[in-house]
Amino acid sequence: MANYMAITGLDYDNKRVEAGDIVSDLPSKSISWLVSQGLIVLADEVAKPQAQQKGKKTEEVIAEEKI
């Protein structure tokens, strides 16, 4: 099963996750509508941009944020 990051707090199966938590045990019937509503994203999608920026110099990252 894939890992998802919660964008907002979620309650499911007597559990609570907060924004930023990575989970892999979401009910499969709920994943598509949670994604379409923007409440969760694939954790891999979040990790890729962060990994790309780690290779850049600090000045380059700051310059990009100002754009």
Stockholm file with secondary structure:
# STOCKHOLM 1.0

chainA/1-67         MANYMAITGLDYDNKRVEAGDIVSDLPSKSISWLVSQGLIVLADEVAKPQAQQKGKKTEEVIAEEKI
#=GR chainA/1-67 SS CCCEEESSCEEETTEEECTTCEESCCCHHHHHHHHHTTSEEEHHHHHHHHHHHHTSCHHHHHHHHHC
#=GC SS_cons        CCCEEESSCEEETTEEECTTCEESCCCHHHHHHHHHTTSEEEHHHHHHHHHHHHTSCHHHHHHHHHC
//
